[in-house]
Amino acid sequence: CHHVTGECSCPPGWTGHDCKHPCSSGHWGRGCANSCACDGSDGGDGGCDPATGACSCEPGFTGERCQ
């Protein structure tokens, strides 16, 4: 937390006042501000790693974006 304001600076993949909430599906990064860019990903909803944005491919899909 910031030493003056008390606001938390959440690590990538986490959000909320106390940084205890993971990014919702389809979002990743600091403040969960980035949208996943995955095709054929796990669940088919553009899901990716909440911290790094790496795609989680369903069986039969490969590549950086599971294309």
N, C-alpha and C positions, 0 to 999 in steps of 0.2 A: 504494500500500500504506500501511497505517496505520503511523505513525512509531514506535509503541511495540511493537505486537503483531506487525507484519509481515504481517498478514492483508490480502489484496487485497479491495478494494471494486470488484467488477466493474460495468462499465457495463451498462445494460439490454440484454438479448439474449445475454449471455455468462455463463458459470458455470465453476466449477472452482477449484481452489487458485490457479492461475495465470491464470485468466480467459481461457483459450485454447479453451474449448469452447462452441460456440453452443448455444442452447436446443434441446431436442429438439422434433420436430414436435408441434404442438398446444400449445406453451407459449411464453410471452413475458414480457418485463419484467425488472426487477431481481431477480436470483436465480432467474429463470425460474419465478417463483411464480404467475403468472397463466395461466389456461387460455384458449385461443382460443375465441371465441364466433362462429364463422363457419359458415354453411350454404352448401352448394354451392361450397365453396372448392377451390382447386387441390389435387388429389389426393383430395378428398372426406374428408379426415381432420381437418377443423377447422383447417387450416394457416393461419398468419398471420405477419406480419413479427415476427421474434423481439425486436426492440427496441421497436416501437410497438404491436403487436397489430392493426395494420390487416390486413384480410382480403385474400387474393389470390383473386379470383373466376375460376372456370372460364368459358370462353366460354358465353354465354347467361344468365349470372347477373350481377346488378348489385345495388347497394345497399351500405350500410355493413356488413351481415353476409352479403352475397351471397345474400340471400333471394329 
